[in-house]
Amino acid sequence: MREAWELLTSGPEEADRSVLLLPGGANAARSFNLVMAEQALSGVRLVATTLPGMAGAPLSDDVSVPALARRAGELAKEQGCDVVVGFSHGATVALEMLLSGHFQGPVVLLGISLTTEVESGFFRRVVRASQAVGSWPMAILFRLMPLMAKSAKTPDAHKRELIEDFKQNRAGDSVRVCGEYLDYIAADTDYAARVAESGSPVWVVHAEKGDGGLTDAERDTLQAAPNVTLVTVPGSVFLLPDEVPDQVAAVIATALSAARA
């Protein structure tokens, strides 16, 4: 039987640098495979985990973002991680790890949405409708997700893994997890200002068009913060770890340099 927080690791056990990788919604740990294989991270201990309720992984008792951040913080400590990297939903967990003090160190936020305004309206409607009428709208969304994977600019073998993982998702579990996520980003909190005030080195990475985004006000706040680096990937990229693993790995390598400074 699968367990919540299942791990996928690479790199030497005795490495003096380690990174925790938190995948996006509906993705498994192996969605970071291509990033983990990049030469820029050679010699680094890389620990990817599948979040509860994602890609068929069992739910934990509490799947709120603060609860996931607490457990991820424990995992980062257990694995001796110097940097935390999250994509999409995983980036929101990484954000809360930083803001709540469950992790103190460089953080890389890939494709994050800090507010409801920049989250996909279609996705929000699917989740809220599923909460109201049952999980069937989410089930329909999952039937469409393999089409997105097929169009991703990623090697065929990796694409097949993505599709397999998408098909493992259980609609009812995803509604619960995604509902908690939407509640978190809908909170009356200026997350951009809190990131700036944290003082921790943070990289916020988005494509010109793709998953997540920033409002103009958020961008202005983060650009003015000396501890924050904004990175924009050219073009349309929805699955950052899968489609531009080299660029993601380069950002992680930079974050690791900051951790050792």
Secondary structure per residue as TSV (DSSP state, phi and psi in degrees):
chain	resnum	aa	ss	phi	psi
A	1	M	-	360.0	137.9
A	2	R	-	-70.1	155.0
A	3	E	-	-118.2	151.7
A	4	A	T	-64.1	146.8
A	5	W	T	65.3	35.7
A	6	E	-	-61.6	147.9
A	7	L	E	-114.4	147.5
A	8	L	E	-129.0	123.9
A	9	T	E	-124.2	155.7
A	10	S	E	-149.4	162.9
A	11	G	S	90.8	163.3
A	12	P	-	-66.5	138.8
A	13	E	T	-58.8	-33.3
A	14	E	T	-90.9	9.7
A	15	A	-	-57.7	145.1
A	16	D	S	-89.9	2.0
A	17	R	-	-133.3	141.0
A	18	S	E	-144.3	146.4
A	19	V	E	-131.8	135.9
A	20	L	E	-97.7	129.5
A	21	L	E	-115.1	122.3
A	22	L	E	-113.3	113.2
A	23	P	-	-71.9	169.9
A	24	G	-	-80.1	175.0
A	25	G	T	-58.3	139.2
A	26	A	T	73.5	-1.4
A	27	N	-	-101.4	152.8
A	28	A	-	-100.5	172.7
A	29	A	G	-54.2	-37.6
A	30	R	G	-71.4	-2.9
A	31	S	G	-64.8	-15.9
A	32	F	G	-93.2	7.7
A	33	N	H	-50.8	-47.0
A	34	L	H	-68.5	-37.5
A	35	V	H	-63.3	-42.9
A	36	M	H	-65.0	-23.7
A	37	A	T	-89.5	-4.1
A	38	E	-	-70.0	139.4
A	39	Q	G	-60.8	-30.1
A	40	A	G	-61.3	-20.0
A	41	L	G	-110.6	16.3
A	42	S	T	-60.0	134.0
A	43	G	T	86.0	-1.4
A	44	V	-	-98.5	138.8
A	45	R	E	-79.9	120.3
A	46	L	E	-116.3	127.0
A	47	V	E	-124.2	108.3
A	48	A	E	-104.2	145.0
A	49	T	E	-133.7	148.0
A	50	T	-	-90.7	122.5
A	51	L	-	-69.9	149.9
A	52	P	T	-55.0	136.9
A	53	G	T	81.1	0.2
A	54	M	S	-104.3	137.8
A	55	A	T	53.0	35.6
A	56	G	T	86.9	-3.6
A	57	A	-	-67.3	142.9
A	58	P	-	-65.1	152.4
A	59	L	-	-72.2	151.2
A	60	S	-	-96.0	171.7
A	61	D	S	-62.0	-36.8
A	62	D	-	-126.3	114.9
A	63	V	-	-111.1	21.2
A	64	S	S	-65.6	156.6
A	65	V	H	-59.6	-43.7
A	66	P	H	-60.6	-37.9
A	67	A	H	-68.2	-42.4
A	68	L	H	-62.9	-38.0
A	69	A	H	-66.4	-37.0
A	70	R	H	-61.9	-47.9
A	71	R	H	-68.0	-38.6
A	72	A	H	-64.4	-35.8
A	73	G	H	-63.5	-41.1
A	74	E	H	-62.4	-41.9
A	75	L	H	-64.3	-42.3
A	76	A	H	-60.6	-39.1
A	77	K	H	-68.6	-44.0
A	78	E	H	-60.2	-37.7
A	79	Q	T	-91.5	0.3
A	80	G	T	64.2	39.8
A	81	C	-	-79.1	135.8
A	82	D	S	-91.8	-25.8
A	83	V	E	-137.5	144.8
A	84	V	E	-117.3	133.7
A	85	V	E	-124.7	130.8
A	86	G	E	-132.7	146.9
A	87	F	E	-117.0	128.7
A	88	S	T	55.2	-115.7
A	89	H	H	-56.7	-41.8
A	90	G	H	-62.5	-31.4
A	91	A	H	-67.5	-35.0
A	92	T	H	-66.6	-38.5
A	93	V	H	-63.7	-43.5
A	94	A	H	-62.1	-39.8
A	95	L	H	-57.5	-49.0
A	96	E	H	-67.1	-33.8
A	97	M	H	-56.6	-43.8
A	98	L	H	-68.0	-49.9
A	99	L	H	-70.0	-29.0
A	100	S	H	-90.2	-6.9
A	101	G	T	83.4	10.7
A	102	H	S	-74.9	-14.2
A	103	F	-	-145.1	134.7
A	104	Q	-	-124.8	105.8
A	105	G	S	163.5	-178.5
A	106	P	-	-62.6	141.6
A	107	V	E	-131.7	136.5
A	108	V	E	-114.3	121.4
A	109	L	E	-110.8	109.5
A	110	L	E	-100.4	124.6
A	111	G	S	59.3	36.7
A	112	I	-	-84.1	147.8
A	113	S	B	-112.0	123.2
A	114	L	-	-91.5	-15.2
A	115	T	S	-144.1	161.9
A	116	T	G	-58.9	-35.3
A	117	E	G	-54.3	-35.9
A	118	V	G	-101.1	-1.3
A	119	E	S	-79.4	149.3
A	120	S	-	-55.7	125.9
A	121	G	H	-64.8	-37.0
A	122	F	H	-63.0	-45.8
A	123	F	H	-61.3	-44.0
A	124	R	H	-62.0	-41.5
A	125	R	H	-65.8	-38.6
A	126	V	H	-63.3	-45.7
A	127	V	H	-65.3	-48.1
A	128	R	H	-67.6	-36.0
A	129	A	H	-65.7	-39.3
A	130	S	H	-65.7	-34.0
A	131	Q	H	-67.3	-30.1
A	132	A	H	-87.1	-38.9
A	133	V	H	-118.6	0.4
A	134	G	-	111.8	168.4
A	135	S	S	-79.5	2.4
A	136	W	H	-63.1	-34.2
A	137	P	H	-61.2	-38.6
A	138	M	H	-66.8	-37.4
A	139	A	H	-61.3	-38.7
A	140	I	H	-65.3	-41.7
A	141	L	H	-59.0	-41.4
A	142	F	H	-66.6	-27.8
A	143	R	H	-69.4	-24.9
A	144	L	H	-87.4	-21.9
A	145	M	H	-63.0	-34.7
A	146	P	H	-58.9	-28.2
A	147	L	H	-65.9	-38.6
A	148	M	H	-64.1	-42.8
A	149	A	H	-63.3	-39.3
A	150	K	H	-63.0	-29.7
A	151	S	H	-88.8	-4.6
A	152	A	S	-67.6	145.1
A	153	K	S	-87.1	76.9
A	154	T	S	-148.0	155.5
A	155	P	-	-56.4	149.9
A	156	D	H	-58.1	-41.0
A	157	A	H	-63.3	-42.0
A	158	H	H	-68.3	-36.9
A	159	K	H	-60.9	-41.3
A	160	R	H	-63.5	-38.1
A	161	E	H	-64.4	-42.0
A	162	L	H	-59.0	-45.6
A	163	I	H	-63.4	-43.4
A	164	E	H	-58.5	-42.7
A	165	D	H	-69.5	-40.3
A	166	F	H	-58.6	-40.1
A	167	K	H	-69.7	-18.1
A	168	Q	T	-79.6	-13.1
A	169	N	-	-67.7	139.9
A	170	R	-	-103.6	123.2
A	171	A	H	-56.7	-44.9
A	172	G	H	-61.2	-41.9
A	173	D	H	-63.6	-42.1
A	174	S	H	-67.2	-36.2
A	175	V	H	-60.4	-43.4
A	176	R	H	-63.6	-47.6
A	177	V	H	-66.1	-45.8
A	178	C	H	-71.2	-30.5
A	179	G	H	-62.7	-42.4
A	180	E	H	-63.8	-40.1
A	181	Y	H	-61.4	-47.2
A	182	L	H	-64.9	-36.7
A	183	D	H	-62.2	-38.6
A	184	Y	H	-64.9	-48.3
A	185	I	H	-76.1	-13.5
A	186	A	T	-86.2	-6.8
A	187	A	S	-62.6	154.2
A	188	D	S	-80.4	68.1
A	189	T	-	-135.6	134.0
A	190	D	-	-89.4	87.8
A	191	Y	H	-64.8	-34.5
A	192	A	H	-62.4	-44.0
A	193	A	H	-64.4	-38.3
A	194	R	H	-68.5	-36.9
A	195	V	H	-62.2	-44.6
A	196	A	H	-62.9	-38.2
A	197	E	H	-75.9	-17.9
A	198	S	H	-65.1	-31.6
A	199	G	-	79.3	-11.0
A	200	S	S	-77.2	146.7
A	201	P	-	-65.9	125.5
A	202	V	E	-134.2	133.4
A	203	W	E	-111.3	127.6
A	204	V	E	-115.3	116.2
A	205	V	E	-117.7	126.0
A	206	H	E	-137.1	155.3
A	207	A	E	-84.8	162.3
A	208	E	E	-57.4	-34.6
A	209	K	E	-141.9	126.7
A	210	G	E	165.8	-149.2
A	211	D	S	-76.9	135.7
A	212	G	-	73.3	-173.7
A	213	G	B	164.3	178.5
A	214	L	-	-128.4	145.7
A	215	T	-	-74.0	165.5
A	216	D	H	-60.2	-39.8
A	217	A	H	-66.0	-41.4
A	218	E	H	-63.5	-43.1
A	219	R	H	-61.9	-43.2
A	220	D	H	-61.8	-42.7
A	221	T	H	-63.3	-45.8
A	222	L	H	-71.5	-37.0
A	223	Q	H	-63.7	-31.6
A	224	A	T	-82.0	-10.3
A	225	A	-	-86.0	124.9
A	226	P	T	-68.2	-17.8
A	227	N	T	-92.8	-2.2
A	228	V	E	-114.3	135.2
A	229	T	E	-118.2	122.9
A	230	L	E	-94.4	131.3
A	231	V	E	-123.1	128.4
A	232	T	E	-115.1	121.4
A	233	V	E	-87.4	126.9
A	234	P	E	-63.2	147.8
A	235	G	E	83.6	-165.7
A	236	S	E	-101.2	113.7
A	237	V	E	-139.1	114.0
A	238	F	S	-92.3	-38.8
A	239	L	-	-108.7	84.4
A	240	L	H	-57.0	-49.0
A	241	P	H	-66.0	-23.7
A	242	D	H	-92.2	-29.9
A	243	E	H	-103.5	-28.2
A	244	V	-	-132.0	57.2
A	245	P	H	-61.9	-31.1
A	246	D	H	-65.5	-41.4
A	247	Q	H	-70.9	-37.0
A	248	V	H	-64.7	-44.2
A	249	A	H	-62.1	-37.4
A	250	A	H	-64.2	-39.7
A	251	V	H	-65.4	-42.8
A	252	I	H	-61.6	-42.1
A	253	A	H	-60.7	-39.5
A	254	T	H	-65.1	-41.6
A	255	A	H	-62.4	-38.5
A	256	L	H	-63.3	-37.0
A	257	S	H	-63.0	-37.7
A	258	A	H	-68.7	-34.0
A	259	A	H	-66.2	-28.1
A	260	R	H	-92.7	-7.5
A	261	A	-	-69.7	360.0
